[in-house]
């Protein structure tokens, strides 16, 4: 995989105009664009098609978590929209993930298209071990063990990979196999601020651990020159192959 294709740019903006401006500016240097709740709820589902039309692939980051039939229906919508990837919460359980996988494959077959990659969100990178114990009442597992257990369940349910911290990449690859995708937020180049991520690492470190896709937002979108920032990250990845 080329370095540019590993970068998932988080389009955490309020308008389609700003998002499409970033895609147009960075499409030669960024392979995938993440559309989360902020942009999806502001611009609507059509933003996925608009990014596709500019040549970008889209990771729809809405973290579906509901009863199996509802999440399965959402998966069909993601397939019709032409999403490259989308995610669900592993905490929704195995049945929910199985239903999503079944419905996506069924819809893709009817449309004659490649099904989106389906990812399970494990533990958000903003959650610390202390919060896991004191606020989520998971006192008998470490963050790493919970991530591994949910990743194994996600694989059994038909997911293509997980969203996880870079610090859990290696254990997931050992447990689930090298072809099980890892999409990692919490990526911060050494020259960027960490912001609100508690579990993070640099792009080159994540790649060395075996990471597949790296979600990067503010280090690029908040830079004085986003294109220059993206090129700088690509150079770092290429130098550490």
Secondary structure, DSSP 8 states (H G I E B T S, - for coil): --HHHHEEEE---S-HHHHHHHHHHHTTT-SEEEEEHHHHHHH-THHHHHHHHTT-EEEEEEEE-S-HHHHHHHHHHHHHHT-SEEEEEGGG-HHHHHHHHHHHHHHHHHHTS---EEEEE-S-TT--HHHHHHTS---SS-HHHHHHHHHHHHHHTT-SEEE--GGGHHHHHHHH-TTSEEEE--B--TTS--TT-SS-B-HHHHHHTT--EEEE-HHHHTSSSHHHHHHHHHHHHHHT-
